[in-house]
Amino acid sequence: MSIGTALVPGVSQAGSAAAPAPASSGIKWEKCPAGISTVPMPAEMQCGTLKVPLDYRAPEGRTIEIAVSRLASKKPEQRRGVLLTNPGGPAPGQSYPAMLVTLGLPQSVRDSYDVIGMDPRGMGRSTPVTCDLTTAQQASGNIPPYALNAADVTKRAGEARQIAQQCATSKTAWMLPHVSPANTARDMDRIRIALGEEKISFAGASWGTHLGAVYTTLFPQRSDRIVLDSNLGAGGWDYASDRLWSRGVEDRFPDFAKYVAANHREYGLGRTASQVRAKYFELAGRLDRKPVQTPEGPFDGAAFRLINFGFLYGSAQLPILADLWRSLDANQSPKPLPGSVDNIENLISARYYMICNDAAWPKSVKSYQRNVAVDRIRYPLFGAAGANITPCAFWPEPTEPAVRITDRGPANVLMVQNLRDPATPLAGALNMRKALGARATMVTADQGGHGVYPMSKNQCAKHAVTTFLLTGERPAHDYHCSADAEPR
């Protein structure tokens, strides 16, 4: 896929022709609304909004609001600056500082920075977008279903075309051309200006690694210490990254199979990892032929494969997934799974706005059919889902080309990456690492799951990030943290 480097007139690769913010720009800090967080919020956490241009080519024109939060340092003598954060998704991140505290963000980092959260444009408490998605369209989420054959791809193409049309004709279609990682990065720089900071540090996970890479590409001299955790490839969330999910599942599944086999007495799903893998295909095939009826509707093979993908993210979820397998193996309806998302319609819609505007997605249905056929064989666990078609195939042409990540800029990026990540596999991280060149150093951890900092049990990888944020010191070269947390 070829991505151009020249941006539209009035917006430069160095950020924006309208970089200076109006003198009235600012954030009025208030107590955060109780409903924004699923975890306890520190009492001192504050929230506010910032008005930014809808279109940075017309900075004096229409504005939208960006929801932000601040968990301020209590040690002014230790405070270095601000640490802007992003949880990935793309998803709302105004509450993310509270989540980082819950996950174990070191007090030393909290003392050194005001930790800043934000809801990216179009989602959450920022000016929201919609695609007027039906309940059924919301249930399918942003990940395409597993396709058993070419006819399934054709069926999904019709559904995807309808979603794209709804997005383009919704009541918020006026925002559609302007919801992109590049404009979100420009919003980040407006937050920097409003906070009165010369530079910002950044810690982003998953899709947030793409946002961080875009920011430090557009604003290299405004970037202080940049941490990219669980990395997408240099193209961001594009069709190539969709197809990489299937490789990620193959990388991660052996961890789950090993766990289930070690607990055969409890689950009865196989005494060896190979037997557990065979059970996966047995259950998926059974559900393809005869879905299980649940209060939420039929639970079929596509739903089974999708839930496996999602529950491979964290080690704590593996017992829940094994319990689901045990129920299905006994021909029982699975128990309701934990977890819920507020305003799921906005979340799914905003993701389409953001990712479909950011890459040149294939347009031909036949190309998806060919790739599904290839990946179904190459990556049998999830390949025919990762390669399937999305609404991005029917999206209007983006207003500006995607930002091309390069090695131009200061050497101030630290990447951290699990070896067996189902969502952002090592292969994508290596692609990002290559694009950033001498700007970056990468630390890998011999563990599975999605996300390293600060929740990882691998002290070696966590130490590298904390040291970098506190001192600016990165490893002299890329290095690997083994499972027993020793660098090598």
C-alpha positions in Angstrom: 0.0 0.0 0.0 1.4 3.4 -1.0 0.8 6.3 1.4 1.6 9.8 0.2 3.7 12.1 2.3 2.4 15.5 1.0 -0.5 16.9 2.9 -3.3 19.1 1.6 -2.6 22.8 1.2 -2.5 24.7 4.5 -1.4 21.7 6.6 2.3 20.8 6.7 4.1 17.6 7.6 5.4 19.6 10.6 1.9 19.9 12.1 -0.3 22.8 11.0 -0.2 26.1 9.3 -2.3 27.4 12.2 -0.1 26.1 15.1 -0.5 29.1 17.4 -3.7 28.8 19.4 -6.0 31.7 20.0 -5.1 33.7 23.1 -8.4 32.7 24.8 -7.6 29.0 24.5 -7.6 27.3 27.9 -9.1 24.5 30.0 -11.4 25.2 33.0 -10.6 22.4 35.4 -13.5 21.0 37.5 -14.3 17.8 39.4 -14.6 14.8 37.1 -18.1 13.4 36.5 -18.5 10.2 38.5 -19.7 8.2 35.5 -16.6 8.5 33.3 -14.6 5.8 35.0 -15.1 2.1 35.7 -12.4 2.2 38.3 -12.0 4.5 41.4 -10.8 8.0 40.5 -8.3 9.7 42.6 -10.0 12.6 44.4 -7.6 15.1 42.9 -8.3 14.1 39.3 -9.8 17.0 37.4 -11.7 17.2 34.0 -12.4 19.9 31.5 -12.9 20.6 27.8 -10.9 22.4 25.1 -12.3 23.9 21.9 -10.2 23.1 18.8 -10.7 23.7 15.1 -12.8 21.1 13.3 -10.7 21.7 10.2 -7.1 22.8 10.8 -7.0 24.2 7.3 -9.6 26.7 8.5 -8.6 27.3 12.1 -10.9 30.3 12.6 -13.9 28.3 11.5 -16.1 25.8 13.2 -14.9 24.3 16.4 -15.5 21.1 18.3 -14.8 20.1 22.0 -12.1 17.7 23.3 -12.7 16.2 26.7 -9.5 16.1 28.8 -8.5 15.2 32.4 -5.5 15.9 34.6 -4.0 14.0 37.5 -1.6 16.6 38.7 1.7 15.9 40.4 1.7 16.7 44.1 5.5 17.2 44.1 6.2 20.5 42.3 9.9 20.2 43.1 10.0 16.8 41.2 7.5 17.7 38.4 9.1 17.5 35.0 6.0 18.3 32.8 3.0 16.6 31.4 2.5 13.0 30.3 -0.3 12.7 27.8 -1.8 9.2 27.6 -3.9 7.1 25.3 -5.4 3.7 26.1 -5.7 2.6 22.4 -8.9 1.4 20.9 -9.3 4.1 19.5 -11.5 4.6 22.6 -12.2 7.4 25.1 -9.3 8.1 27.3 -10.4 10.9 29.7 -10.6 8.3 32.5 -7.3 6.6 31.5 -5.2 8.3 34.2 -7.4 6.6 36.8 -7.0 3.3 35.1 -3.2 3.7 35.0 -3.2 4.3 38.7 -5.3 1.2 39.3 -2.9 -0.8 37.1 0.0 0.2 39.1 1.5 3.4 37.6 4.5 4.0 39.9 4.2 6.9 42.3 7.6 8.2 41.1 6.0 8.7 37.6 3.0 10.4 39.1 5.3 12.7 41.1 7.2 13.6 37.9 4.3 14.4 35.6 0.8 15.8 35.4 -0.9 12.7 33.8 -3.3 13.9 31.1 -6.1 11.9 29.5 -8.3 12.8 26.6 -11.2 11.5 24.6 -10.1 11.7 20.9 -12.2 13.8 18.6 -15.5 12.2 17.7 -15.8 9.9 20.8 -16.9 9.8 24.4 -17.3 13.3 26.0 -15.6 15.0 23.1 -18.0 16.2 20.4 -19.4 12.7 19.4 -20.1 11.2 16.0 -22.6 8.6 15.0 -23.3 6.2 12.1 -26.9 5.6 13.3 -26.0 1.9 13.9 -28.7 -0.5 14.6 -28.5 -3.0 17.5 -27.5 -5.7 15.1 -24.8 -3.5 13.5 -23.5 -2.7 17.0 -23.3 -6.4 17.9 -20.9 -7.0 15.0 -18.4 -4.5 16.3 -15.5 -3.2 14.3 -14.0 -6.7 13.7 -15.4 -8.5 10.7 -16.9 -12.0 11.2 -15.2 -15.2 10.3 -16.1 -16.1 6.7 -16.6 -19.7 5.9 -16.6 -19.1 2.1 -16.7 -16.5 -0.6 -20.4 -16.1 -0.2 -19.9 -15.0 3.4 -17.5 -12.3 2.2 -20.1 -11.1 -0.3 -22.8 -11.0 2.5 -20.5 -9.1 4.7 -19.7 -6.6 1.9 -23.3 -5.7 1.6 -23.5 -5.1 5.4 -20.3 -3.1 5.3 -21.4 -0.9 2.4 -24.6 -0.1 4.3 -22.7 0.9 7.4 -20.4 3.1 5.3 -23.4 4.8 3.7 -25.0 5.4 7.1 -21.8 7.0 8.4 -21.6 9.3 5.3 -25.2 10.5 5.7 -25.6 10.6 9.5 -26.3 13.8 11.4 -22.6 14.1 12.2 -21.3 13.5 8.6 -20.0 17.1 8.7 -17.3 15.8 11.0 -16.5 12.7 8.9 -13.6 14.2 6.8 -11.9 15.6 9.9 -11.8 12.7 12.3 -8.3 11.2 11.8 -5.1 10.4 13.7 -3.4 13.5 12.2 -6.1 15.9 13.4 -6.2 14.1 16.8 -2.4 14.7 17.0 -3.0 18.4 16.2 -5.6 18.4 19.0 -2.9 17.0 21.3 -0.7 19.9 20.4 -3.5 22.3 21.2 -3.7 20.7 24.6 0.0 21.2 25.0 -0.5 24.9 24.2 -3.4 25.2 26.6 -1.4 23.7 29.4 1.4 26.2 28.8 4.0 23.5 28.0 6.9 23.7 25.6 6.9 19.9 25.1 4.8 16.9 26.0 5.7 13.4 26.9 3.4 10.6 25.8 2.5 7.0 26.8 0.2 5.2 24.4 -0.9 1.6 24.1 -2.2 -0.4 21.1 -3.8 2.1 18.6 -2.3 4.8 20.9 1.1 3.8 19.5 0.0 4.9 16.1 -1.3 8.2 17.6 2.0 8.7 19.4 4.0 8.0 16.3 1.9 10.4 14.3 2.3 13.1 16.9 6.0 12.8 17.2 6.3 12.8 13.3 4.2 16.0 13.0 5.7 17.7 16.0 9.2 16.2 16.6 10.5 19.3 18.4 7.5 19.4 20.7 8.0 15.7 21.8 9.8 15.0 25.0 9.7 11.3 26.0 7.5 9.0 23.9 6.5 5.5 25.1 4.8 3.2 22.6 3.4 0.0 24.2 2.0 -2.9 22.1 2.7 -1.5 18.7 0.8 -1.3 15.5 2.8 -1.3 12.3 3.8 2.0 10.7 0.6 2.1 8.7 -1.6 2.2 11.8 -4.9 0.4 11.9 -5.1 -0.6 8.2 -6.0 -3.7 6.3 -2.5 -5.1 6.9 -3.0 -4.8 10.6 -6.4 -6.5 10.4 -4.7 -9.5 8.7 -2.0 -9.5 11.4 -4.6 -10.3 14.1 -4.7 -13.9 12.7 -0.9 -14.2 13.1 -1.3 -12.8 16.6 -3.9 -15.4 17.6 -1.6 -18.2 16.3 1.3 -16.7 18.4 -0.8 -16.4 21.6 -3.0 -19.5 21.4 -0.3 -21.9 22.6 -0.3 -20.1 26.0 -4.0 -20.8 26.4 -3.7 -24.4 25.2 -0.9 -25.0 27.7 -3.0 -23.6 30.5 -6.0 -25.7 29.6 -4.0 -28.9 29.2 -2.3 -28.3 32.5 -5.8 -28.1 34.1 -7.4 -31.0 32.2 -8.8 -32.4 35.4 -10.9 -29.3 35.8 -11.8 -28.5 32.2 -11.6 -31.9 30.4 -10.7 -30.3 27.1 -7.5 -32.0 26.3 -4.4 -33.4 28.0 -2.0 -31.9 25.6 -1.8 -28.5 23.8 -2.4 -30.3 20.5 -5.5 -31.9 21.8 -6.8 -28.5 23.0 -6.1 -27.0 19.6 -8.1 -29.8 18.0 -10.9 -29.1 20.4 -11.0 -25.5 19.2 -11.7 -26.6 15.6 -14.2 -29.2 16.9 -16.2 -26.6 18.8 -16.0 -24.0 16.1 -17.2 -26.5 13.5 -20.1 -27.7 15.7 -21.2 -24.1 16.2 -20.9 -23.3 12.5 -23.4 -26.1 11.9 -25.7 -25.6 14.8 -25.4 -22.4 16.9 -26.3 -22.4 20.6 -29.2 -20.3 21.5 -28.6 -17.7 24.2 -30.7 -14.8 25.6 -28.7 -12.5 23.4 -29.3 -14.5 20.3 -27.6 -17.4 18.4 -24.0 -18.0 19.4 -22.3 -19.4 16.3 -18.8 -20.3 15.1 -18.0 -16.7 14.2 -18.9 -15.5 17.7 -16.8 -18.3 19.2 -13.8 -17.4 17.2 -14.2 -13.7 18.0 -14.5 -14.3 21.8 -11.4 -16.4 21.7 -9.6 -13.5 20.0 -10.7 -11.0 22.7 -10.1 -13.2 25.7 -6.6 -14.0 24.7 -5.7 -10.4 25.5 -5.0 -11.0 29.2 -3.8 -13.9 31.3 -6.6 -13.3 33.9 -9.2 -14.0 31.1 -7.9 -17.4 30.2 -9.9 -19.2 33.0 -13.1 -17.4 31.9 -12.4 -18.6 28.3 -11.8 -22.1 29.4 -15.1 -22.1 31.3 -16.9 -21.0 28.2 -15.3 -23.9 26.2 -16.4 -26.3 28.9 -20.0 -25.2 28.7 -20.0 -25.4 24.9 -18.4 -28.8 25.0 -21.3 -30.0 27.2 -23.8 -28.4 24.7 -24.8 -25.9 27.3 -25.5 -22.2 26.7 -22.4 -20.2 27.7 -22.7 -17.9 30.8 -22.9 -14.2 30.2 -19.4 -12.8 29.8 -18.1 -10.0 32.0 -17.6 -6.5 30.6 -19.8 -3.9 29.1 -19.2 -0.7 27.2 -21.1 2.6 27.6 -22.4 4.1 24.4 -21.2 1.3 22.2 -22.8 3.0 19.2 -20.6 6.0 19.5 -17.5 3.9 20.1 -18.0 1.7 17.0 -19.0 4.7 14.8 -16.0 6.8 15.9 -13.6 4.0 15.2 -14.9 3.7 11.7 -14.5 7.5 11.2 -11.0 7.4 12.6 -9.5 4.3 11.0 -11.2 4.5 7.6 -9.9 8.0 7.1 -6.4 6.9 7.8 -5.4 4.4 5.1 -6.1 3.3 1.5 -8.2 0.2 2.1 -8.7 -2.3 -0.8 -11.9 -1.6 -2.7 -12.5 -4.9 -4.6 -14.7 -7.5 -2.9 -12.8 -10.2 -4.9 -9.5 -9.2 -3.3 -11.0 -9.8 0.1 -12.4 -13.1 -1.0 -8.9 -14.2 -2.2 -7.2 -13.0 1.0 -9.8 -14.8 3.2 -9.2 -18.0 1.3 -5.4 -17.7 1.7 -5.6 -16.7 5.4 -8.1 -19.4 6.3 -5.4 -21.9 5.4 -2.4 -20.0 6.6 -3.9 -19.0 10.0 -6.8 -21.4 10.5 -7.7 -20.1 14.0 -8.8 -16.6 12.9 -7.5 -15.9 9.4 -10.9 -15.8 7.7 -12.0 -13.1 10.1 -8.9 -10.9 10.0 -8.9 -10.8 6.2 -12.6 -10.2 5.8 -14.1 -6.9 4.5 -15.0 -3.8 6.5 -16.9 -0.6 5.9 -13.5 1.1 5.1 -13.7 -0.6 1.7 -16.6 1.7 0.8 -15.3 4.9 2.5 -15.0 8.3 0.8 -11.5 9.2 -0.1 -9.7 10.8 2.9 -9.3 14.5 3.0 -5.5 14.2 3.4 -3.0 11.4 3.0 -2.0 9.5 6.0 1.1 10.6 7.9 4.1 8.5 6.9 6.1 7.5 10.0 9.8 8.1 9.4 13.2 8.2 11.2 13.4 12.0 11.1 13.5 13.6 14.5 15.1 13.2 17.9 16.0 9.8 19.4 13.3 9.9 22.1 11.0 6.9 21.5 10.9 3.8 23.6 8.9 0.9 22.3 7.8 -2.1 24.5 6.3 -5.2 23.1 5.2 -8.7 24.3 6.4 -11.5 22.0 2.9 -13.1 21.8 0.4 -10.3 21.5 -2.9 -11.4 19.8 -4.0 -7.9 18.8 -0.7 -6.1 17.9 1.7 -8.9 17.0 5.4 -8.6 17.1 5.5 -8.5 13.3 3.7 -5.2 13.3 6.0 -3.8 16.1 9.0 -4.7 14.0 7.6 -2.8 11.1 7.1 0.3 13.3 10.6 -0.2 14.7 12.0 -0.2 11.2 10.1 2.9 10.2 11.3 4.9 13.3 14.9 3.8 12.8 17.4 5.5 15.0 14.6 7.5 16.7 13.5 4.4 18.7 14.8 1.6 20.9 12.6 -1.5 21.5 12.3 -3.7 24.5 10.6 -7.1 24.0 9.1 -9.3 26.8 8.8 -13.1 26.6 5.2 -13.2 27.6 1.8 -13.3 26.0 -1.1 -10.9 26.1 -1.9 -7.3 25.0 -0.2 -4.5 27.0 3.0 -4.2 28.9 3.1 -1.0 31.1 2.3 -0.7 33.9 0.4 -3.9 34.5 3.1 -6.4 33.3 4.6 -8.9 35.7 7.8 -8.7 33.7 9.8 -6.4 35.9 12.6 -6.0 33.3 10.3 -4.4 30.8 8.5 -2.3 33.3 11.8 -1.0 34.7 12.9 0.1 31.2 9.8 2.3 30.8 9.9 3.8 34.3 13.6 4.6 34.0 13.0 6.3 30.6 10.1 8.4 31.9 12.0 9.4 35.0 15.5 10.0 33.6 15.2 10.0 29.8 17.7 7.1 29.7 16.9 4.4 27.2 18.7 1.1 26.6 21.7 1.6 24.4 20.3 -0.9 22.0 17.2 -3.1 21.5 17.1 -5.8 24.1 14.9 -8.7 25.2 13.4 -9.5 28.6 13.1 -13.2 29.2 10.2 -14.8 31.0 12.2 -14.6 34.3 12.6 -10.9 33.7 16.3 -10.8 33.0 17.5 -8.7 30.0 19.5 -10.5 27.3 
